[in-house]
Amino acid sequence: MKTRVRLNLYERSIVELLSSEFGYSAGDARALVVRYIQVIRKLGAYDNSRDQAERLAEADAKSYSPEAWLERLAASERERAYDKGLPHEKGTIFANVR
């Protein structure tokens, strides 16, 4: 038995936009959102659903896999974790002075 993913309001609006503005059938739009659901949830709902729908349509057109996208996000997080700051600020002590 196949598990059905429950989409939240934001994710459903992405499906609707993929259908109405990007030429996907309702079923194909839902399948695309479900395929990229981990990416969508990792990115969060900071951008509007139209921007997210556009990204998904582009990723689909370029055959950019959700796994590759998640790996790029993880690599970006790792880079930020190792950020050493700006070179001109090295050795500078910052104080919160009122």
BABASE-180854 format. One line per field, with one value per atom (N, C-alpha, C): atom name; residue in one letter; x, y, z. Coordinates in steps of 0.001 Angstrom, whole numbers. Layout:
BEGIN
atome CA  ...
residu a  ...
east X  ...
north Y  ...
up Z  ...
This chain:
BEGIN
atome N  CA  C  N  CA  C  N  CA  C  N  CA  C  N  CA  C  N  CA  C  N  CA  C  N  CA  C  N  CA  C  N  CA  C  N  CA  C  N  CA  C  N  CA  C  N  CA  C  N  CA  C  N  CA  C  N  CA  C  N  CA  C  N  CA  C  N  CA  C  N  CA  C  N  CA  C  N  CA  C  N  CA  C  N  CA  C  N  CA  C  N  CA  C  N  CA  C  N  CA  C  N  CA  C  N  CA  C  N  CA  C  N  CA  C  N  CA  C  N  CA  C  N  CA  C  N  CA  C  N  CA  C  N  CA  C  N  CA  C  N  CA  C  N  CA  C  N  CA  C  N  CA  C  N  CA  C  N  CA  C  N  CA  C  N  CA  C  N  CA  C  N  CA  C  N  CA  C  N  CA  C  N  CA  C  N  CA  C  N  CA  C  N  CA  C  N  CA  C  N  CA  C  N  CA  C  N  CA  C  N  CA  C  N  CA  C  N  CA  C  N  CA  C  N  CA  C  N  CA  C  N  CA  C  N  CA  C  N  CA  C  N  CA  C  N  CA  C  N  CA  C  N  CA  C  N  CA  C  N  CA  C  N  CA  C  N  CA  C  N  CA  C  N  CA  C  N  CA  C  N  CA  C  N  CA  C  N  CA  C  N  CA  C  N  CA  C  N  CA  C  N  CA  C  N  CA  C  N  CA  C  N  CA  C  N  CA  C  N  CA  C  N  CA  C  N  CA  C  N  CA  C  N  CA  C  N  CA  C  N  CA  C
residu m  m  m  k  k  k  t  t  t  r  r  r  v  v  v  r  r  r  l  l  l  n  n  n  l  l  l  y  y  y  e  e  e  r  r  r  s  s  s  i  i  i  v  v  v  e  e  e  l  l  l  l  l  l  s  s  s  s  s  s  e  e  e  f  f  f  g  g  g  y  y  y  s  s  s  a  a  a  g  g  g  d  d  d  a  a  a  r  r  r  a  a  a  l  l  l  v  v  v  v  v  v  r  r  r  y  y  y  i  i  i  q  q  q  v  v  v  i  i  i  r  r  r  k  k  k  l  l  l  g  g  g  a  a  a  y  y  y  d  d  d  n  n  n  s  s  s  r  r  r  d  d  d  q  q  q  a  a  a  e  e  e  r  r  r  l  l  l  a  a  a  e  e  e  a  a  a  d  d  d  a  a  a  k  k  k  s  s  s  y  y  y  s  s  s  p  p  p  e  e  e  a  a  a  w  w  w  l  l  l  e  e  e  r  r  r  l  l  l  a  a  a  a  a  a  s  s  s  e  e  e  r  r  r  e  e  e  r  r  r  a  a  a  y  y  y  d  d  d  k  k  k  g  g  g  l  l  l  p  p  p  h  h  h  e  e  e  k  k  k  g  g  g  t  t  t  i  i  i  f  f  f  a  a  a  n  n  n  v  v  v  r  r  r
east 832  0  887  547  1333  813  1733  1365  1105  31  -318  159  870  1397  289  138  -855  -178  -714  -146  -803  10  -550  -1057  -1603  -2189  -1163  27  1096  1433  1590  1930  799  -435  -1577  -1623  -1250  -1246  -158  939  1978  1420  690  62  -878  -1710  -2662  -1939  -866  -116  600  1140  1765  739  -490  -1578  -2020  -2267  -2853  -1851  -610  347  1527  1763  2941  2624  1355  963  927  990  908  -557  -856  -2189  -2233  -3427  -3552  -2796  -2911  -2228  -714  -240  1205  1767  1014  1447  1566  566  612  1781  1989  3097  4442  4577  5814  6055  5013  5141  5492  4860  5153  6593  7046  8424  9444  9150  10063  9644  8789  8223  9306  10342  11413  12141  12344  12996  12104  10822  9880  9854  9776  9707  11036  12143  13449  13600  13142  13230  12263  11159  10166  9286  8334  7360  7728  9015  9459  9122  9267  8932  7478  6908  5516  5409  4233  4035  4292  4093  4366  5867  6696  8144  8565  7980  8312  7848  6661  6157  7089  7563  8488  9787  10307  11531  11320  10183  9913  9783  9089  8935  10301  11164  12509  13337  13263  13999  13527  12224  11660  12118  12088  12496  13975  14791  16232  16630  15635  15866  16793  16631  17414  16704  17325  16652  16499  15476  15325  16539  17128  18300  19482  19689  20774  20501  19250  18877  19112  18689  18893  20383  21173  22619  23220  22751  23261  22881  21666  21247  22110  22392  23226  24645  25172  26521  26557  25521  25427  25391  24660  24596  25956  26673  28009  28964  28874  29729  29463  28196  27859  28356  28340  28795  30289  31030  32474  32899  31964  32269  33179  34304  35284  35100  34106  33879  34556  34475  35080  36547  37412  38854  39227  38576  38949  38503  37703  37249  38062  39015  39802  40568  40511  41214  40490  39328  38559  37630  37594  36690  35508  34317  33106  32479  32046  31394  30034  29084  27757  27734  27943  28040  26811  26255  25072  25408
north -1175  0  1252  2189  3406  4467  5117  6174  7452  8124  9387  10541  11487  12633  13658  14137  15182  16539  17315  18621  19696  20646  21768  22824  23898  24935  25535  25815  26362  25405  24131  23124  22939  22998  22903  24099  25278  26455  26324  25672  25405  24485  23465  22549  23322  24165  24952  25848  26484  27358  26581  25428  24594  24217  23991  23643  24832  25951  27097  27930  27999  28894  28210  26947  26294  25075  24871  23847  22411  22179  20813  20433  19167  18686  18665  18613  18603  17420  16267  15075  15174  15683  15839  16903  17967  19025  18483  17715  17132  16166  15343  14380  15104  16235  17001  17564  18108  18646  17525  16390  15259  14789  14782  14356  15282  16574  17567  18013  17257  17694  17960  17153  17370  18681  19008  20270  21441  21360  22429  22662  21603  21732  22198  21819  22276  23781  24258  25679  26512  25907  26630  27493  28146  28941  30426  30715  32111  32834  32138  32728  32444  33279  33026  31760  31213  29920  29983  31146  31268  31118  31747  31612  30148  29489  28082  27217  27499  26743  26929  28144  28430  27644  27591  26816  25331  24808  23388  23088  23958  23761  23796  24708  24800  23566  23130  21924  20713  20614  19510  19580  20770  20938  20599  20896  20647  19293  18506  17188  17267  18317  18493  17733  16706  15807  16434  15995  16477  16116  14970  14541  15492  15902  16838  18189  18607  19887  19857  18759  18615  18583  17930  17883  19278  20069  21434  22285  22097  22816  22428  21129  20642  21197  21239  21779  23260  23972  25395  25582  24724  24794  24496  23525  23193  24369  25020  26181  27289  27532  28575  28215  26941  26511  26758  26713  26913  28320  29221  30599  31225  31737  32326  33831  34393  35831  36583  37867  38711  38944  38896  39031  40322  41427  42686  42783  41819  41828  40891  40182  39237  39987  39476  40083  41257  41592  42704  42179  42864  42476  43433  42837  43636  43663  44805  44927  45572  45137  45734  46874  48077  49244  50104  50555  51413  52837
up 0  0  0  -853  -983  -28  680  1611  840  1179  522  1398  791  1507  1682  2903  3176  2970  2045  1731  2581  3046  3784  2791  3290  2445  1480  1965  1132  -10  304  -702  -1712  -1249  -2174  -3111  -2604  -3479  -4551  -4234  -5234  -6316  -5910  -6864  -7782  -7212  -8007  -9010  -8586  -9491  -10583  -10257  -11283  -12348  -11905  -12817  -13657  -12994  -13688  -14483  -14032  -14679  -15370  -15053  -15611  -16476  -16782  -17745  -17270  -15983  -15467  -15267  -15462  -15091  -13563  -13005  -11540  -10936  -11539  -11038  -11136  -12272  -12449  -11504  -11290  -10375  -8958  -8539  -7189  -7075  -8108  -8086  -7998  -8687  -8638  -7239  -6633  -5274  -4296  -4429  -3542  -3753  -5000  -5287  -4612  -4594  -4018  -2617  -1956  -675  381  412  1393  1125  -131  -495  -76  -413  -81  1420  2178  3632  4220  3606  4069  3834  2687  2370  3198  3615  4396  3504  4104  3349  3366  3260  3296  2002  884  -408  -733  -1594  -1948  -2793  -2832  -3491  -4994  -5615  -7047  -7315  -6490  -6648  -6482  -5499  -5265  -6436  -6975  -8128  -9321  -9511  -10614  -10446  -9224  -8954  -9247  -8826  -9058  -10544  -11269  -12712  -13398  -12974  -13547  -13201  -11950  -11544  -12342  -12547  -13320  -14772  -15356  -16754  -16953  -15959  -16056  -15471  -15057  -14455  -13252  -12452  -11231  -10116  -9626  -8682  -7295  -6560  -5181  -4331  -4593  -3823  -4043  -5293  -5595  -4940  -4956  -4358  -2847  -2208  -761  -415  -1246  -1001  -1120  -2090  -2243  -1032  -517  688  1889  2013  3118  2995  1780  1567  1940  1599  1939  3454  4147  5608  6224  5653  6156  5959  4806  4539  5547  5840  6814  8198  8540  9863  10042  8951  9020  8640  8523  8148  9189  8759  9669  9824  9203  9305  8172  8214  7190  7498  6472  6708  7433  7131  7767  9227  9688  11082  11969  11411  12208  13286  14471  15584  16208  15669  16213  17294  18406  19482  19449  19371  19341  20720  21134  22434  22227  22983  22935  23953  23459  24329  24138  25263  25177  25415
